[in-house]
Amino acid sequence: MANPEEVKSEYNITCTNELADGELYDTVVLAVAHDAFKQLDILKLCNTQRVIYDVKSILPKELADARL
């Protein structure tokens, strides 16, 4: 797992491993295929202008902007 401080320092991107209640995100990267992620309403976590990257292809195709 990437160190959030290194990501911030290198790319000026704030990375989090925990979701804050009511917080909206510009980008969501799903990098593991945990069943809990399948239950999330991903769109409720995101701003209207968003990027959703589904590394493990666990979301329906129409929800992800890119997948592997």
ABEGO torsion letter per residue (X at the ends): XBBAAAAAAAAGBBBBABBBBGBBBABBBBABABAAAAABBAAAABBABBBBBBAAGABBAAABABBX
